[in-house]
Amino acid sequence: MRSKIIAGNWKMYTTPTEGDKLADELVASLKNMDLGNKKVIIIPPFLHIRSIASKFQGIADVSAGAQNCHQETEGAFTGEISAKMIKDAGAEYVIIGHSERRQYNHEDNELLYNKVRAVLDQGLTPIYCCGETLVQRENGIYFETVSSQISEGLFGLMPDMIGKVILAYEPVWAIGTGKTASPEQAQEIHAFLRNLLAGQYGKEIADNMIILYGGSVKPANAAELFGMKDIDGGLVGGAALKASDFIAIIQAA
Ligand code: 13P
């Protein structure tokens, strides 16, 4: 049985001081919670990782992640952060290919494949994002869009590696807009992604892949979304910045 994962992507919100405070609030609730087969991942800005990861040490099934990394291990790349550094700071997951990075930093599938490799090389888990824009949805090309994001960004991986990746479907039109994909719309794409994986790597690997949904997940809609057959949890943005909302979403899973 696949476990449920609730990941909170803090994006470029919170100073280190505010991040510590939010993490302390989360620790206070999470340390008394029985997570069962759920896992919780907190993904703050790079600067906060070391401090926040140490706060979660000792709380089972709660860990830290990063929002991006460079594709090389080290080098003269001013301003960049490598997966090796992220690992040493205490994080276990790295988001790769978030739509905001695809859009604002022009990251394409080929580059993202190299980033996924860099993350896996460090023994960390990539959370690889895909999702269509509003125009792509309205033009009816959303299957093609996610299909090329997945095949170009991931299908170079050997079967023993793809199983270490977490997928996240985040329709761009639902991110930060308050407009959530309906559970049926999300399920349709999640099932499509699982089928795509089965075609490339076989049914067993596809059945074991964790596929998260992201895009305006809130306490009020989480249970319905997470109740769908192929939705294995959420990648939460805005609602992850308020401890009570994030905890409510975890409880809904
Ligand atoms: P929101 O939950 O704010 O829509 O953001 C989703 C997201 O981009 C998570 O990575």
Residues whose N, C-alpha, C, O or C-beta is under 5 A from the ligand:
A	BS01	13P	N9 A174 I175 G176 T177 G214 G215 S216 V217 L235 V236 G237 G238 A239
